[in-house]
Amino acid sequence: MERRDFIKLTGAGVGGLILPITGNIVSAEQLLDRPMDVVMKKQLADIALNAAKSAGASYADARIGRYLNQFITTREKVVNNVVNTESAGIGIRVIANGTWGFASTSKITPESIAKTAKQAVAIAKANSKFQTEPVRLAPVKGVGEVSWKTPIVKNAFEIPIKEKADMLLNVNNAAMDTGASYITSVLFLVNEQKYFASTDGSYIDQDVHRLWAPFFASAVGKSGFKQRSSMGNPVGMGFEYLDGKKEDKVYVDGANIGYNNSYDMVEDARNAGKELQKKLTAKSVKPGKYDIVLDPAHLMLTIHESVGHPLELDRVLGYEANFAGTSFATLDKWKSKKFQYGSDIVNLFADKTQAYSLGHVGYDDEGVKTKEWDLVKNGVLVNYQATRDQVHMIDQNESHGCCYSQSWRDVQFQRMPNVSLKPNQKEDLSANDIIKGVEKGIYIAGRGSFSIDQQRYNFQFGGQLFFEIKDGKIVDQIEDVAYQSNTQDFWNSCAQLAGKSDYRVGGSFFDGKGQPPQVSAVSHGCPTTRFNNINVLNTKRKV
Amino acid sequence: MSIVTEKQAKKILTKVLAFSKADECECNLNGQLTGNIRYARNTVTTAGEVSDLTLAVQSTYGKKVGTATINEFDDASLEKVVRRAEELAKLAPDNPEQMPNLKPQKYGKMNTYFDATAKVTPEYRAKAADDGITPSTKNKLVASGFLTDSHTMSAIMNSNGLFAYNVATNVSFSATIRTKDGKGSGWVTRDYSDVSKMNTATASKIAIDKSIASVDAKELEPGKYTVILEPAASVGLLGRLVNSMGQRAADEGRSFLSYKAKENEKNPPKNKLGEKMFDERVNIYSDPHHPEVPTPSFAGDGAPVGRTDWIKGGKINTLRNTRYWADKTGAKYNPTATGGNQWIMSGGKDSLEDMIKDTRRGILVTRLWYIRQLDPQTLLYTGLTRDGTFYVENGKIKYPVKNFRFNESPIVMLNNIEALGKPVRINGNMVPPMKIRDFTFSSLSDAV
């Protein structure tokens, strides 16, 4: 991510939270303006498609987008900032001479759109000099005029700013009352109003909503300081996610509360304060081999890094070699149909259809209807994540529907769909049931530090909360834990899964990829899961 | 119209301020004209250009602040954005940390603009890609890379009469060249303010040579090793150290620079300012006027920024702060120049090659990857080596070695210095090649 795309949102000092923002800052009421009329959007999109075709394009698509964000940041008893942004424009992608071309403009007038379409064709033709193999698109049947909307209950943009700011200040008070010394809390709202049209005959109008409400608390003690961030998840939901319903809470005996499809942020902050005080005096982990039990709010990130990224086909093929890297999950391993990615209870699937998830949409950004498919079945690698121009490289003729662009301004490309671990199909075990079976282990909750190599073999993960397990019971909160493993070894050590009642969806709001970099939001579902005999390090160091 | 002249900027911003009815008003005008090309699998994959000009207006009533932006510049739009900022300010709660606008300031001459960079063409970018693609194809290698050039302007004016203006150019290039069998990988990066210093052909050759030389890497046991860190390898850890030198976090007890008071100590300091924490050869400073890494010499609020010594002779010399925190604690205001946290680490005269020659046993590291913090109290980080890791013995590169994961703190690193070489520009900073003893590698990685 380039520096100009970031804005510093908190008063947390140097090294504070820095987030990507695209668009212009606008007033709150402008966020509620009605989206552009669909009839108008169709007319403008047709101008783009016709101009591209007349200029020599064999295929064209146009995305007319209005992207709205609201960010509220607070620190202790102060509201630092309320930022509303809006960005609107059109991105036009074409194939000419068998080569992609792309151009975009914020000026949504017929003249500007036609000019931009011609520019996209000119870029495609110029780049075709370097093209070694022409683009091959998997067929997509035009769907005509359709629409899709995130099934939200409460539009978070419609909640008064004061109510949202007060909620965050309540969160801060709750954490400070129980033991936090400092806290920053934030509410991020995203609304993508996007209209897609292509020469295949699709006119797709989508209204996508996402929300994330994290906090970052710390406590200062005599011998140092400790940090604890929130256990809530970024979601494809409205403000109803913050209702904190009882039925969405998962209680792990002697440890934390997990949250499913709604989040009690004040309760989590209250617990964070107490846990921070325990962290200040908790004993340091003894390094060695342990059976580890990972809660879904933690395991989601391990799935993201060790399954989601290595199975992106563009990485496998080398398109990301200069930035994010390539992948150990090479085509020969997939072709063998015998590559044991994990133990036989490991079933990993991809989708953009799970309710409440960040990836949930009706159609991707190249007009492909979204679906679900298997990546790893009974432990064996069976598929990748691919777009229309990639699937022929893995002998398939139907796109997986995972093309995405962060805005109208940027070209769409392959992005990670939701990648999730199926729960135990035989028994509906709880997190407590999984812990009961562990003799010497560590239970890890929440996402912490994460690092993995450029081919996704060697990784090291921390967490938010760590608990020692002895003879099937959580006995103590401990500190300084990180586990280190190799992707294939790790997933083959997967020993037990909780059942569907324990399945929870977590996610990443700002996953970065590409040059120039783009962000996307993606979820990962999983149950509480046990992995045997994992190498645990102690991260405490004297300096 | 994305890059406006100083005269045009002054005219626009004067007009904006004339619309203001607030107690105070500050406006920022930022323009950018950027271009890029990306290639992979020995072919160009994407190329594009972006131009944009944005005006941000911040209006203040007492301690209430509102901000609005716009990218249209007719009179009606300019008045609209001022009214909108004022409306938001009236609705906002008091921000106790809001500081009054600065009075007019004086700035040194800024040498951040290079005409050649502003004139980079799509053809130049295509040639940069071809400089990697053609030799790689000939050598049966696979090239990927990215070049981006930018021409930017920034201007500030406030209702106290402060005005600052700057134009800057930058170009950055990186390439990863891999062998077809995936057993070797080499990487290179270059960035300059003046594109005439850029040679993408010689840079690409380095990545090509490293990719061939890194094939069939041998396994060494993880442990503590003497390492020669190329500037691109140490920039990530050192940058994180420099960016962690904030005064407020230190004063609040949440930083490696927080002072731990001894029992019964009277009036203990809040932070470690003045404490010697590193080898005395460690000197790190920022200087907007450095000829190799020039930046604008003003901060976002228009405060002038000159040379600032963060670490001097191994001692903590200056902590970064905001104007509010400086005012509250009676400290000097030490802002960051717009355009980023540029820093310069002093070194010696030796080149990387000289340092290799002087090494009996060690590991040469091209770059570190996926660096993440493990403990903010000790600045312990983890990450991995990537794209060219070699064993050095008796002054020569002997053979490639498999990549390692490291768990190490830059605080430890800067206490274990064997030698510092001649600094070169990396990511807008000046970084010397460094030889460090007892660098901790905790495990091996199969990644190439």
Chai-1 contact restraints between the chains, C-beta under 6 A:
chainA,res_idxA,chainB,res_idxB,connection_type,confidence,min_distance_angstrom,max_distance_angstrom,comment,restraint_id
A,R3,B,G340,contact,1.0,0.0,6.0,A-B,restraint_1
A,G13,B,G246,contact,1.0,0.0,6.0,A-B,restraint_2
A,G13,B,R248,contact,1.0,0.0,6.0,A-B,restraint_3
A,G13,B,A249,contact,1.0,0.0,6.0,A-B,restraint_4
A,V14,B,N243,contact,1.0,0.0,6.0,A-B,restraint_5
A,V14,B,G246,contact,1.0,0.0,6.0,A-B,restraint_6
A,V14,B,R320,contact,1.0,0.0,6.0,A-B,restraint_7
A,G15,B,N243,contact,1.0,0.0,6.0,A-B,restraint_8
A,G15,B,S244,contact,1.0,0.0,6.0,A-B,restraint_9
A,N24,B,T69,contact,1.0,0.0,6.0,A-B,restraint_10
A,I25,B,T67,contact,1.0,0.0,6.0,A-B,restraint_11
A,I25,B,A68,contact,1.0,0.0,6.0,A-B,restraint_12
A,I25,B,T69,contact,1.0,0.0,6.0,A-B,restraint_13
A,S27,B,R84,contact,1.0,0.0,6.0,A-B,restraint_14
A,V79,B,P93,contact,1.0,0.0,6.0,A-B,restraint_15
A,N127,B,V44,contact,1.0,0.0,6.0,A-B,restraint_16
A,F130,B,T43,contact,1.0,0.0,6.0,A-B,restraint_17
A,F130,B,V44,contact,1.0,0.0,6.0,A-B,restraint_18
A,T132,B,T43,contact,1.0,0.0,6.0,A-B,restraint_19
A,S218,B,R254,contact,1.0,0.0,6.0,A-B,restraint_20
A,V220,B,G253,contact,1.0,0.0,6.0,A-B,restraint_21
A,G224,B,Q377,contact,1.0,0.0,6.0,A-B,restraint_22
A,F225,B,G253,contact,1.0,0.0,6.0,A-B,restraint_23
A,F225,B,R254,contact,1.0,0.0,6.0,A-B,restraint_24
A,G318,B,A40,contact,1.0,0.0,6.0,A-B,restraint_25
A,G318,B,R41,contact,1.0,0.0,6.0,A-B,restraint_26
A,Y319,B,A40,contact,1.0,0.0,6.0,A-B,restraint_27
A,A321,B,A40,contact,1.0,0.0,6.0,A-B,restraint_28
A,A321,B,S144,contact,1.0,0.0,6.0,A-B,restraint_29
A,A321,B,T176,contact,1.0,0.0,6.0,A-B,restraint_30
A,N322,B,S144,contact,1.0,0.0,6.0,A-B,restraint_31
A,N322,B,G145,contact,1.0,0.0,6.0,A-B,restraint_32
A,N322,B,F146,contact,1.0,0.0,6.0,A-B,restraint_33
A,N322,B,T176,contact,1.0,0.0,6.0,A-B,restraint_34
A,S449,B,R372,contact,1.0,0.0,6.0,A-B,restraint_35
A,S449,B,Q373,contact,1.0,0.0,6.0,A-B,restraint_36
A,S449,B,L374,contact,1.0,0.0,6.0,A-B,restraint_37
A,S451,B,Y370,contact,1.0,0.0,6.0,A-B,restraint_38
A,S451,B,R372,contact,1.0,0.0,6.0,A-B,restraint_39
A,S451,B,T382,contact,1.0,0.0,6.0,A-B,restraint_40
A,S451,B,G383,contact,1.0,0.0,6.0,A-B,restraint_41
A,D453,B,L384,contact,1.0,0.0,6.0,A-B,restraint_42
A,D453,B,S445,contact,1.0,0.0,6.0,A-B,restraint_43
A,D453,B,A447,contact,1.0,0.0,6.0,A-B,restraint_44
A,Q454,B,W369,contact,1.0,0.0,6.0,A-B,restraint_45
A,Q454,B,R386,contact,1.0,0.0,6.0,A-B,restraint_46
A,Q454,B,A447,contact,1.0,0.0,6.0,A-B,restraint_47
A,Q455,B,A447,contact,1.0,0.0,6.0,A-B,restraint_48
A,Y457,B,S445,contact,1.0,0.0,6.0,A-B,restraint_49
A,Y457,B,D446,contact,1.0,0.0,6.0,A-B,restraint_50
A,Y457,B,A447,contact,1.0,0.0,6.0,A-B,restraint_51
A,N458,B,R405,contact,1.0,0.0,6.0,A-B,restraint_52
A,N458,B,S445,contact,1.0,0.0,6.0,A-B,restraint_53
A,Q460,B,T382,contact,1.0,0.0,6.0,A-B,restraint_54
A,Q484,B,S443,contact,1.0,0.0,6.0,A-B,restraint_55
A,Q515,B,R38,contact,1.0,0.0,6.0,A-B,restraint_56
A,Q515,B,F146,contact,1.0,0.0,6.0,A-B,restraint_57
A,P516,B,N36,contact,1.0,0.0,6.0,A-B,restraint_58
A,T539,B,L374,contact,1.0,0.0,6.0,A-B,restraint_59
A,T539,B,D375,contact,1.0,0.0,6.0,A-B,restraint_60
A,R541,B,T378,contact,1.0,0.0,6.0,A-B,restraint_61
A,R541,B,L380,contact,1.0,0.0,6.0,A-B,restraint_62
A,V543,B,T378,contact,1.0,0.0,6.0,A-B,restraint_63
A,V543,B,S409,contact,1.0,0.0,6.0,A-B,restraint_64
A,V543,B,I411,contact,1.0,0.0,6.0,A-B,restraint_65
A,V543,B,V412,contact,1.0,0.0,6.0,A-B,restraint_66
